[in-house]
């Protein structure tokens, strides 16, 4: 018997993340005892066909959904501008709530979501799918501190996909950078991040290609180039969501989420292309 019921909340339910997470919950992670028992979407009409095809009850309001679930997953991975308005409706129910990438359109809205969570004592966690990969697993087993990490990534736009390499860096180093500088030559963008104790990170982002995510990790004991294992990416990400729901409290430090948001904001500032910008 299921131990928990998940309600999906989305802009339009017909998207890759909804399909992939739903499949993981129902197959590889079925033994965890969580099932999706309903969904709400802002674009109700456009979501109906997906809901029927995937046997997900689609309700007309979040209030209807809340009475039938134990936890929420706010998706809308391509429309983060809907995350704060959706959180304003969901968080008052005080049920564990996962918010998909990108958490918010900017740092200010990210803080607003956390303020809402605190007001209603609602556990909230957000990650990109690049939070739980073989690269983080490699970094955790290193005995010597990481000296530098270089990440290669791609996607249609930095606005939508930039969170992935940034979260990869922050989750591997587990500390916030103090400043950054960028170099941009469309469609390429390079971000240099300066961390305490001389640690450095470099992100190379290509807005023209969906490149495999790779990272060169250098410590005092080793230097290794690693590629993200795409075959496990979304199953491991879905497992992280269920770990959060089981715990009933965030497993990702809020400070790391806010550090990711500060980096994303600062990287888009024009002055970051000419000088170091403090974080």
Secondary structure, DSSP 4 states (H G I P E B T S, - for coil): --SEEEEEEESSS-SHHHHHHHHHHHTTTGGG-EEEEEEEESSHHHHHHHHHHTT-PBPS-HHHHHTT-SEEEE--TT-GGGHHHHHHHHGGG---EEEPSS--SSHHHHHHHHHHHHHHT--EEE--GGGSSHHHHHHHH-SSPEEEEEEEEE-S-HHHHHHHHHHHHHHHH-S--SEEEEEEETTEEEEEEE-GGG-EEEEEEETT--PPPEEEEEESS-EEEEE--GGGHHHHHHHHHHHHHHHTS-SS-HHHHHHHHHHHHHHTSGGGGTS-EE-
